[in-house]
Amino acid sequence: PPAKRAKPNDEDSGAVASKTGPGGERLYEIGKSRYVSVSEFKGKPYINIREYYEDKGVEKPGKKGISLTADQWDKLKSLMNQVDKDLKKSK
C-alpha cells in the first residue's frame, strides 16, 4: 500500500507535517520527491537527504542522496546564516 500521510507532529513548538517511509521512518518533504529523515546504522544516528521514486504506487528511496553524521548535521546548521547570506548575494 502507498505510504500514508501522518498527522502534524506536535512534539515541538512548531507542528511539522511528515509521513511514514517504507522503513517506518518519518519523512519530511523538502521538495518534489525529496525528503529528510533520521535513521540509525550500527548504533549511530544519521540524517538522510534523499530523492524518492514511485514503484507500483509505493515511494522508495533512490540512489541520489546523502547521509550526514550528527556532527556533520550540527556543522551544517552552524553554517546556515552564512549560506543564507551567500544565497541572497547570488540572487
Secondary structure per residue as TSV (DSSP state, phi and psi in degrees):
chain	resnum	aa	ss	phi	psi
A	1	P	-	360.0	151.0
A	2	P	-	-65.2	153.9
A	3	A	-	-61.9	141.8
A	4	K	-	-95.5	147.6
A	5	R	B	-76.7	131.5
A	6	A	-	-88.3	158.9
A	7	K	-	-70.3	157.6
A	8	P	-	-54.1	145.5
A	9	N	B	-85.1	114.8
A	10	D	-	-101.2	15.6
A	11	E	S	-67.3	-28.3
A	12	D	S	-117.0	-175.3
A	13	S	S	-66.2	-32.7
A	14	G	S	-105.6	124.5
A	15	A	-	-73.4	129.9
A	16	V	B	-124.5	129.6
A	17	A	-	-76.5	138.8
A	18	S	-	-144.9	170.7
A	19	K	E	-138.8	167.6
A	20	T	E	-93.0	129.9
A	21	G	-	-83.3	177.0
A	22	P	T	-62.0	-24.8
A	23	G	T	-97.5	8.5
A	24	G	S	89.6	-2.5
A	25	E	-	-79.1	157.5
A	26	R	E	-80.6	134.8
A	27	L	E	-114.2	129.6
A	28	Y	E	-112.0	117.1
A	29	E	E	-73.5	131.5
A	30	I	E	-119.0	-1.6
A	31	G	E	175.7	177.2
A	32	K	T	-59.9	116.3
A	33	S	T	61.9	19.9
A	34	R	E	-120.0	133.1
A	35	Y	E	-138.1	155.7
A	36	V	E	-112.4	137.9
A	37	S	E	-147.2	165.5
A	38	V	E	-116.5	131.5
A	39	S	E	-134.3	174.1
A	40	E	E	-127.5	136.9
A	41	F	E	-139.3	123.8
A	42	K	T	52.3	39.9
A	43	G	T	79.6	5.1
A	44	K	E	-116.7	140.3
A	45	P	E	-79.9	145.4
A	46	Y	E	-134.0	144.7
A	47	I	E	-102.0	122.6
A	48	N	E	-109.2	131.6
A	49	I	E	-118.7	114.4
A	50	R	E	-146.3	148.2
A	51	E	E	-84.9	145.0
A	52	Y	E	-118.4	154.9
A	53	Y	E	-129.4	161.9
A	54	E	E	-102.6	130.8
A	55	D	E	-129.6	109.3
A	56	K	T	55.0	42.4
A	57	G	T	83.1	2.0
A	58	V	E	-116.5	129.9
A	59	E	E	-77.7	132.7
A	60	K	E	-130.3	149.7
A	61	P	E	-68.8	136.8
A	62	G	E	-93.0	-177.1
A	63	K	E	-76.6	-27.2
A	64	K	E	-78.3	121.0
A	65	G	E	165.7	179.6
A	66	I	E	-143.6	146.3
A	67	S	E	-116.6	127.2
A	68	L	E	-109.5	141.9
A	69	T	E	-73.2	168.6
A	70	A	H	-60.8	-38.7
A	71	D	H	-64.7	-42.1
A	72	Q	H	-65.4	-38.6
A	73	W	H	-62.3	-45.3
A	74	D	H	-61.6	-41.2
A	75	K	H	-63.5	-44.2
A	76	L	H	-59.9	-44.3
A	77	K	H	-62.5	-37.2
A	78	S	H	-68.9	-20.3
A	79	L	T	-92.5	-4.5
A	80	M	H	-57.0	-45.2
A	81	N	H	-60.9	-43.6
A	82	Q	H	-67.3	-41.0
A	83	V	H	-63.1	-40.8
A	84	D	H	-60.6	-42.8
A	85	K	H	-61.8	-46.0
A	86	D	H	-63.2	-37.7
A	87	L	H	-64.1	-43.4
A	88	K	H	-63.6	-36.1
A	89	K	H	-66.0	-33.9
A	90	S	H	-82.3	-8.1
A	91	K	-	-80.0	360.0
